[in-house]
Amino acid sequence: MGKVIFNSDDFGYSRGVNHGIVDAYSEGILTSTTLMANMPGFDHAVTLKKGLPNLGVGVHLTLTCGKPLLKNVDTLTDDKGNFKKLSFYNNPDFEIDWDQLYQEWNAQIQAIYRAGIVPTHLDSHHHTHTFGKNQEVVIELAHKYDLPVRCNFERRDEVKHVDYFEPYFDDIGEEDQSKWQTNRTREQQIKELLEKLRGNETSEVMCHTAYIDQTLKNVSSFTVPRVNQVEFMINSEFANTVKRDSDIELISYGDVFN
């Protein structure tokens, strides 16, 4: 039997994002999410989580969106005090102070513990934990807090992780096929994904469920596909198949590693 985690990133981004995640969990097949400690919807997300004790909540380590929690991390920010954009890290020779990164990401993890949430795992916004020496930082933090990490990076075997990670589920919500990350049809993607979920002992499927509010509209270029994903996670034939399938068990990271 394949044990499957459906994890929606960006909990805490905004109220609209939070409500989309909660609906996908309460009414659909979502089992897990990861929380951004530095974003404006953080307190709202924490309040919602208190009413959802079985929703797995990890830490969405953030380096490219919003402002840092700490003040003394100048190598991570632009001249306005915002985190540097993803484009800065697209240069493989990017240079930052990795102790500053450790301190900032540690502060984000600590903020979630202080809010009364015991996190289930670590991942990162824009997958920045997978970039260069950032991997060393996330590995050190994973060992410090004894947490598993999303396994989409080279050094994953140095931390606890699931057997399979599905990175392309966002295509499900994208109406413009030219933006799809693969060349497969939606039917092919769904068929192949179900086979992988049944065939691996543990899997994580990354998604981004949300409703569009002004914060998301103003900051993110990825909006409408998030709403489509909410609907897909609740009412699609795929969701119904997953619920009925005796070879798939829906879980969170806490069910595997606690």
VOBA-1610 file (N, C-alpha, C; in pm, whole numbers, padded with zeros to 5 digits, always signed):
BEGIN
Met+00083-00121+00000Met+00000+00000+00000Met+00086+00125+00000Gly+00053+00223-00082Gly+00127+00347-00085Gly+00069+00449+00012Lys+00153+00497+00100Lys+00113+00602+00194Lys+00144+00737+00129Val+00042+00822+00116Val+00053+00942+00033Val+00021+01069+00112Ile+00112+01166+00100Ile+00095+01299+00159Ile+00064+01396+00046Phe-00051+01462+00052Phe-00080+01574-00037Phe-00054+01701+00042Asn+00053+01771+00005Asn+00096+01890+00080Asn+00077+02016-00003Ser+00003+02112+00052Ser-00014+02241-00013Ser+00082+02342+00049Asp+00166+02401-00034Asp+00260+02502+00013Asp+00187+02634+00043Asp+00256+02724+00113Asp+00218+02866+00125Asp+00110+02896+00228Phe+00084+02807+00323Phe-00006+02840+00434Phe+00052+02962+00507Gly-00032+03060+00533Gly+00016+03183+00596Gly+00047+03294+00496Tyr+00041+03265+00367Tyr+00068+03366+00266Tyr-00034+03479+00277Ser-00161+03442+00286Ser-00270+03539+00294Ser-00395+03466+00340Arg-00500+03542+00370Arg-00625+03480+00415Arg-00687+03394+00305Gly-00682+03443+00180Gly-00738+03365+00071Gly-00665+03233+00050Val-00534+03237+00058Val-00455+03114+00048Val-00492+03019+00161Asn-00501+03073+00280Asn-00534+02989+00397Asn-00669+02920+00381His-00769+02994+00337His-00903+02935+00324His-00905+02829+00213Gly-00831+02850+00105Gly-00824+02748+00001Gly-00761+02620+00051Ile-00656+02633+00131Ile-00590+02516+00189Ile-00683+02442+00285Val-00752+02516+00368Val-00842+02453+00464Val-00957+02380+00394Asp-01013+02440+00290Asp-01121+02372+00216Asp-01070+02245+00149Ala-00950+02252+00090Ala-00894+02133+00024Ala-00867+02021+00124Tyr-00839+02059+00248Tyr-00820+01960+00355Tyr-00954+01909+00410Ser-01042+02002+00444Ser-01168+01964+00511Ser-01263+01890+00418Glu-01260+01924+00289Glu-01356+01867+00195Glu-01291+01776+00090Gly-01159+01777+00083Gly-01091+01702-00022Gly-00986+01607+00030Ile-00881+01588-00049Ile-00780+01486-00018Ile-00649+01545+00036Leu-00646+01676+00056Leu-00525+01737+00114Leu-00504+01685+00256Thr-00380+01657+00291Thr-00350+01606+00425Thr-00250+01691+00502Ser-00182+01782+00431Ser-00067+01849+00491Ser-00047+01985+00426Thr+00022+02074+00496Thr+00057+02204+00442Thr+00186+02251+00507Thr+00246+02355+00449Thr+00365+02413+00512Thr+00345+02563+00528Leu+00385+02614+00644Leu+00350+02746+00692Leu+00464+02845+00677Met+00432+02963+00623Met+00529+03072+00605Met+00520+03164+00727Ala+00625+03167+00807Ala+00621+03242+00934Ala+00633+03392+00914Asn+00673+03436+00796Asn+00703+03579+00776Asn+00595+03652+00696Met+00487+03585+00661Met+00390+03644+00569Met+00266+03695+00644Pro+00187+03783+00581Pro+00078+03851+00653Pro-00035+03761+00699Gly-00049+03642+00640Gly-00155+03552+00682Gly-00114+03455+00791Phe+00002+03476+00852Phe+00054+03380+00950Phe-00040+03363+01069Asp-00078+03471+01134Asp-00163+03461+01253Asp-00298+03398+01219His-00352+03433+01104His-00479+03373+01061His-00462+03223+01040Ala-00352+03182+00982Ala-00326+03039+00961Ala-00315+02966+01093Val-00247+03026+01188Val-00233+02963+01320Val-00370+02944+01385Thr-00456+03044+01373Thr-00591+03034+01429Thr-00670+02921+01363Leu-00662+02911+01231Leu-00731+02804+01160Leu-00678+02667+01201Lys-00548+02655+01217Lys-00488+02527+01254Lys-00540+02478+01389Lys-00567+02568+01479Lys-00614+02527+01613Lys-00745+02449+01604Gly-00823+02473+01502Gly-00948+02399+01484Gly-00934+02275+01398Leu-00810+02246+01354Leu-00784+02133+01264Leu-00668+02051+01318Pro-00689+01980+01427Pro-00576+01912+01493Pro-00508+01806+01408Asn-00577+01749+01310Asn-00517+01642+01230Asn-00453+01691+01100Leu-00460+01821+01073Leu-00392+01875+00956Leu-00243+01883+00985Gly-00162+01812+00906Gly-00018+01820+00924Gly+00033+01956+00880Val+00116+02019+00962Val+00170+02151+00929Val+00322+02149+00946Gly+00393+02172+00837Gly+00537+02184+00841Gly+00579+02329+00827Val+00706+02351+00803Val+00762+02486+00789Val+00800+02509+00643His+00745+02615+00584His+00778+02655+00448His+00887+02762+00458Leu+01011+02718+00468Leu+01124+02809+00486Leu+01127+02910+00372Thr+01136+03038+00408Thr+01117+03143+00308Thr+01240+03230+00297Leu+01280+03254+00170Leu+01399+03332+00141Leu+01378+03431+00027Thr+01265+03419-00044Thr+01245+03497-00166Thr+01111+03568-00171Cys+01044+03583-00057Cys+00911+03644-00055Cys+00890+03715+00078Gly+00848+03843+00073Gly+00824+03917+00195Gly+00952+03965+00260Lys+00943+03991+00389Lys+01057+04039+00467Lys+01102+03931+00566Pro+01229+03931+00602Pro+01276+03836+00703Pro+01221+03869+00841Leu+01224+03771+00929Leu+01186+03796+01068Leu+01294+03871+01143Leu+01420+03849+01105Leu+01533+03909+01175Leu+01577+04038+01105Lys+01643+04123+01180Lys+01689+04251+01127Lys+01833+04248+01074Asn+01913+04160+01127Asn+02057+04161+01097Asn+02095+04057+00992Val+02020+04056+00880Val+02044+03957+00774Val+02057+04030+00640Asp+02146+04125+00635Asp+02155+04215+00520Asp+02194+04146+00390Thr+02265+04033+00396Thr+02304+03965+00272Thr+02184+03894+00208Leu+02074+03883+00281Leu+01955+03816+00229Leu+01853+03913+00172Thr+01876+04045+00188Thr+01773+04143+00156Thr+01820+04246+00054Asp+01720+04313-00007Asp+01750+04424-00097Asp+01754+04554-00018Asp+01764+04667-00088Asp+01780+04794-00019Asp+01652+04842+00049Lys+01540+04772+00027Lys+01414+04805+00094Lys+01386+04712+00212Gly+01478+04622+00238Gly+01461+04529+00349Gly+01379+04406+00316Asn+01344+04390+00188Asn+01272+04270+00145Asn+01371+04160+00108Phe+01325+04036+00118Phe+01408+03927+00069Phe+01442+03950-00079Lys+01561+03911-00118Lys+01598+03917-00259Lys+01509+03824-00341Lys+01492+03859-00467Lys+01406+03782-00556Lys+01471+03649-00594Leu+01387+03560-00643Leu+01436+03428-00686Leu+01545+03441-00791Ser+01537+03542-00876Ser+01636+03559-00982Ser+01778+03570-00928Phe+01793+03624-00807Phe+01926+03635-00746Phe+01987+03496-00726Tyr+01903+03400-00688Tyr+01952+03265-00658Tyr+01960+03178-00783Asn+01909+03227-00895Asn+01922+03151-01019Asn+02065+03151-01071Asn+02147+03243-01020Asn+02290+03241-01049Asn+02356+03137-00958Pro+02413+03031-01015Pro+02468+02924-00931Pro+02583+02971-00842Asp+02642+03087-00871Asp+02752+03140-00791Asp+02705+03246-00691Phe+02576+03245-00658Phe+02525+03345-00563Phe+02601+03335-00430Glu+02618+03450-00366Glu+02688+03455-00238Glu+02599+03524-00134Ile+02579+03457-00022Ile+02513+03514+00094Ile+02591+03471+00217Asp+02557+03527+00330Asp+02615+03482+00457Asp+02530+03365+00505Trp+02586+03245+00501Trp+02507+03128+00534Trp+02476+03120+00683Asp+02552+03184+00767Asp+02513+03192+00908Asp+02388+03278+00923Gln+02379+03388+00845Gln+02256+03468+00845Gln+02137+03385+00800Leu+02156+03302+00696Leu+02048+03217+00649Leu+02006+03118+00758Tyr+02104+03059+00823Tyr+02073+02965+00932Tyr+01991+03035+01041Gln+02035+03154+01081Gln+01966+03225+01187Gln+01824+03263+01146Glu+01805+03307+01022Glu+01672+03345+00975Glu+01579+03224+00965Trp+01627+03118+00905Trp+01541+03000+00894Trp+01515+02939+01031Asn+01612+02943+01118Asn+01589+02895+01254Asn+01482+02980+01323Ala+01485+03112+01301Ala+01385+03200+01359Ala+01246+03168+01305Gln+01237+03133+01178Gln+01108+03097+01120Gln+01054+02968+01183Ile+01140+02871+01202Ile+01098+02747+01268Ile+01054+02776+01411Gln+01132+02856+01482Gln+01100+02889+01620Gln+00967+02963+01631Ala+00937+03050+01535Ala+00810+03124+01538Ala+00692+03029+01531Ile+00706+02922+01457Ile+00597+02825+01445Ile+00583+02744+01573Tyr+00693+02705+01633Tyr+00685+02640+01764Tyr+00620+02732+01867Arg+00660+02858+01868Arg+00605+02953+01967Arg+00455+02975+01946Ala+00408+02956+01824Ala+00266+02971+01796Ala+00185+02850+01842Gly+00252+02750+01896Gly+00183+02632+01947Gly+00171+02519+01848Ile+00244+02529+01737Ile+00240+02424+01635Ile+00371+02346+01638Val+00362+02216+01650Val+00480+02130+01639Val+00491+02088+01494Pro+00589+02139+01420Pro+00594+02113+01276Pro+00625+01968+01245Thr+00572+01924+01131Thr+00589+01785+01089Thr+00710+01766+00998His+00754+01874+00929His+00863+01859+00831His+00906+01996+00782Leu+01007+01997+00697Leu+01059+02120+00637Leu+01052+02111+00485Asp+01013+02222+00422Asp+01038+02242+00279Asp+01065+02391+00261Ser+01058+02443+00138Ser+01092+02584+00122Ser+01018+02647+00005His+00994+02775+00017His+00932+02853-00090His+01030+02864-00207His+00980+02834-00327His+01064+02833-00448His+01178+02731-00439His+01165+02635-00348His+01264+02526-00335His+01404+02578-00303Thr+01413+02688-00231Thr+01545+02747-00206Thr+01632+02661-00115His+01575+02565-00045His+01659+02475+00035His+01741+02382-00053Thr+01711+02378-00183Thr+01782+02289-00274Thr+01900+02357-00343Phe+01920+02487-00318Phe+02020+02565-00391Phe+02155+02563-00319Gly+02257+02513-00388Gly+02394+02526-00340Gly+02414+02494-00193Lys+02483+02585-00124Lys+02514+02566+00018Lys+02392+02579+00107Asn+02281+02626+00052Asn+02157+02628+00131Asn+02122+02489+00179Gln+02162+02388+00104Gln+02136+02250+00145Gln+02201+02219+00280Glu+02321+02271+00301Glu+02389+02247+00428Glu+02310+02305+00543Val+02249+02421+00520Val+02172+02487+00625Val+02048+02406+00660Val+01974+02361+00558Val+01852+02287+00588Val+01884+02153+00652Ile+01994+02091+00613Ile+02033+01964+00674Ile+02065+01985+00823Glu+02139+02092+00853Glu+02172+02120+00993Glu+02046+02146+01075Leu+01951+02220+01019Leu+01827+02250+01091Leu+01740+02124+01105Ala+01739+02041+01003Ala+01662+01917+01011Ala+01715+01827+01122His+01847+01822+01137His+01904+01743+01244His+01878+01806+01381Lys+01884+01938+01387Lys+01859+02007+01514Lys+01719+01978+01566Tyr+01620+01982+01477Tyr+01481+01965+01519Tyr+01428+01825+01491Asp+01512+01738+01440Asp+01474+01599+01410Asp+01350+01595+01319Leu+01359+01667+01207Leu+01247+01677+01114Leu+01285+01624+00976Pro+01191+01559+00908Pro+01215+01521+00768Pro+01211+01643+00678Val+01263+01627+00556Val+01271+01737+00459Val+01217+01688+00325Arg+01149+01777+00255Arg+01107+01745+00118Arg+01229+01697+00039Cys+01213+01588-00034Cys+01331+01518-00085Cys+01371+01557-00227Asn+01348+01680-00266Asn+01380+01723-00403Asn+01515+01790-00412Phe+01615+01736-00340Phe+01749+01795-00347Phe+01856+01686-00339Glu+01976+01722-00382Glu+02083+01624-00403Glu+02118+01548-00275Arg+02119+01618-00161Arg+02170+01558-00037Arg+02058+01504+00052Arg+01949+01461-00009Arg+01832+01417+00068Arg+01861+01297+00156Asp+01958+01216+00118Asp+01985+01096+00199Asp+02051+01129+00332Glu+02085+01256+00355Glu+02141+01297+00483Glu+02033+01336+00583Val+01907+01330+00540Val+01794+01363+00627Val+01684+01260+00609Lys+01586+01264+00696Lys+01469+01178+00678Lys+01383+01232+00565His+01329+01141+00482His+01247+01185+00369His+01159+01070+00322Val+01057+01102+00243Val+00972+00999+00185Val+01042+00940+00062Asp+00984+00834+00009Asp+01048+00763-00101Asp+01033+00833-00236Tyr+00921+00902-00254Tyr+00895+00963-00385Tyr+00835+01102-00365Phe+00878+01198-00447Phe+00823+01333-00447Phe+00771+01366-00586Glu+00646+01413-00593Glu+00584+01450-00721Glu+00585+01603-00735Pro+00665+01658-00827Pro+00680+01802-00840Pro+00588+01868-00942Tyr+00515+01790-01023Tyr+00446+01846-01139Tyr+00295+01856-01124Phe+00243+01841-01004Phe+00099+01843-00984Phe+00038+01979-01017Asp+00118+02085-01012Asp+00066+02218-01044Asp+00011+02225-01186Asp+00058+02139-01275Asp+00004+02137-01411Asp-00146+02110-01411Ile-00194+02041-01310Ile-00336+02005-01302Ile-00423+02130-01304Gly-00376+02236-01240Gly-00457+02357-01230Gly-00433+02457-01340Glu-00329+02435-01421Glu-00291+02532-01523Glu-00372+02510-01651Glu-00450+02610-01689Glu-00534+02598-01808Glu-00454+02619-01937Asp-00348+02696-01931Asp-00263+02723-02046Asp-00158+02612-02058Gln-00179+02520-02151Gln-00091+02404-02161Gln+00052+02442-02197Ser+00073+02560-02255Ser+00209+02603-02288Ser+00291+02626-02162Lys+00225+02640-02048Lys+00294+02662-01921Lys+00317+02532-01843Trp+00268+02421-01897Trp+00287+02294-01828Trp+00435+02260-01820Gln+00473+02194-01713Gln+00612+02155-01692Gln+00646+02025-01765Thr+00546+01952-01810Thr+00570+01828-01886Thr+00491+01835-02016Asn+00522+01745-02107Asn+00452+01739-02235Asn+00343+01634-02238Arg+00311+01575-02125Arg+00209+01472-02119Arg+00069+01535-02115Thr-00031+01463-02159Thr-00169+01509-02142Thr-00206+01498-01995Arg-00312+01568-01957Arg-00357+01560-01817Arg-00394+01416-01781Glu-00456+01346-01873Glu-00495+01206-01847Glu-00371+01119-01824Gln-00266+01141-01905Gln-00143+01065-01886Gln-00080+01097-01751Gln-00079+01226-01715Gln-00021+01264-01587Gln-00092+01196-01472Ile-00224+01197-01476Ile-00302+01138-01367Ile-00279+00987-01360Lys-00281+00921-01475Lys-00258+00776-01477Lys-00121+00741-01421Glu-00018+00811-01467Glu+00118+00783-01420Glu+00133+00816-01272Leu+00069+00923-01227Leu+00080+00959-01086Leu+00015+00854-00998Leu-00100+00806-01035Leu-00166+00702-00955Leu-00079+00577-00946Glu-00014+00542-01056Glu+00075+00425-01053Glu+00191+00447-00957Lys+00246+00568-00956Lys+00358+00598-00865Lys+00312+00599-00720Leu+00193+00652-00694Leu+00144+00657-00557Leu+00115+00518-00502Arg+00068+00431-00588Arg+00043+00294-00546Arg+00172+00215-00529Gly+00273+00248-00612Gly+00394+00167-00618Gly+00502+00203-00520Asn+00498+00326-00464Asn+00599+00367-00366Asn+00544+00354-00225Glu+00631+00318-00133Glu+00585+00299+00005Glu+00536+00429+00065Thr+00610+00540+00043Thr+00569+00671+00091Thr+00592+00775-00019Ser+00498+00867-00035Ser+00507+00969-00139Ser+00457+01102-00087Glu+00511+01211-00145Glu+00456+01344-00125Glu+00419+01404-00260Val+00299+01458-00269Val+00255+01532-00386Val+00245+01679-00346Met+00324+01764-00410Met+00322+01907-00383Met+00212+01974-00463Cys+00133+02059-00396Cys+00033+02137-00467Cys+00027+02277-00406His-00055+02363-00468His-00069+02502-00423His-00217+02540-00430Thr-00292+02502-00330Thr-00435+02533-00327Thr-00456+02669-00261Ala-00548+02749-00317Ala-00572+02883-00263Ala-00692+02946-00330Tyr-00749+03046-00263Tyr-00842+03138-00326Tyr-00768+03270-00348Ile-00806+03341-00452Ile-00736+03464-00486Ile-00791+03580-00403Asp-00706+03642-00326Asp-00740+03767-00258Asp-00643+03874-00305Gln-00657+03995-00251Gln-00577+04105-00300Gln-00428+04083-00276Thr-00392+04023-00163Thr-00251+03999-00132Thr-00189+03905-00234Leu-00256+03794-00261Leu-00204+03699-00359Leu-00198+03762-00497Lys-00303+03834-00535Lys-00307+03897-00666Lys-00194+03997-00685Asn-00161+04072-00579Asn-00059+04176-00589Asn+00083+04120-00592Val+00105+04005-00530Val+00241+03957-00509Val+00279+03840-00599Ser+00184+03752-00628Ser+00217+03628-00698Ser+00171+03633-00843Ser+00249+03574-00932Ser+00209+03558-01072Ser+00135+03426-01093Phe+00126+03345-00989Phe+00064+03213-00996Phe-00065+03218-00914Thr-00178+03239-00980Thr-00303+03264-00907Thr-00415+03168-00947Val-00468+03182-01068Val-00584+03103-01109Val-00561+02952-01095Pro-00444+02899-01130Pro-00425+02754-01113Pro-00443+02708-00968Arg-00420+02797-00873Arg-00440+02758-00732Arg-00588+02731-00703Val-00674+02818-00756Val-00818+02799-00736Val-00863+02670-00803Asn-00814+02645-00922Asn-00848+02522-00993Asn-00804+02399-00914Gln-00693+02409-00845Gln-00645+02296-00766Gln-00736+02268-00647Val-00792+02372-00587Val-00888+02350-00477Val-01002+02263-00527Glu-01060+02304-00640Glu-01171+02228-00698Glu-01129+02086-00731Phe-01011+02070-00788Phe-00962+01938-00826Phe-00942+01848-00705Met-00890+01903-00598Met-00866+01823-00478Met-00995+01780-00410Ile-01104+01849-00440Ile-01231+01819-00374Ile-01322+01735-00462Asn-01341+01775-00589Asn-01450+01722-00669Asn-01408+01643-00793Ser-01280+01628-00819Ser-01239+01559-00942Ser-01254+01407-00930Glu-01255+01342-01044Glu-01256+01196-01045Glu-01127+01142-00982Phe-01015+01216-01002Phe-00889+01176-00938Phe-00905+01172-00786Ala-00964+01277-00730Ala-00983+01281-00584Ala-01071+01166-00538Asn-01177+01138-00613Asn-01265+01026-00576Asn-01193+00893-00587Thr-01108+00879-00689Thr-01031+00755-00705Thr-00936+00734-00587Val-00867+00841-00549Val-00773+00833-00437Val-00846+00792-00309Lys-00964+00849-00287Lys-01040+00817-00165Lys-01083+00671-00163Arg-01117+00617-00279Arg-01169+00480-00286Arg-01060+00374-00295Asp-00942+00412-00339Asp-00838+00316-00375Asp-00783+00245-00251Ser-00796+00114-00249Ser-00750+00037-00133Ser-00598+00028-00127Asp-00529+00068-00236Asp-00383+00065-00238Asp-00321+00201-00205Ile-00403+00298-00168Ile-00354+00431-00130Ile-00409+00468+00007Glu-00320+00508+00095Glu-00358+00556+00228Glu-00314+00701+00242Leu-00407+00789+00272Leu-00376+00931+00288Leu-00322+00956+00428Ile-00205+01022+00434Ile-00137+01044+00560Ile-00075+01184+00560Ser-00014+01222+00673Ser+00073+01340+00680Ser+00213+01294+00717Tyr+00309+01387+00714Tyr+00445+01352+00753Tyr+00452+01298+00896Gly+00367+01351+00982Gly+00367+01305+01121Gly+00331+01159+01136Asp+00252+01106+01043Asp+00213+00965+01048Asp+00328+00873+01011Val+00426+00925+00940Val+00540+00844+00896Val+00657+00855+00993Phe+00684+00976+01041Phe+00811+00999+01110Phe+00798+01026+01259Asn+00678+01035+01313Asn+00663+01057+01458Asn+00650+00925+01533
//
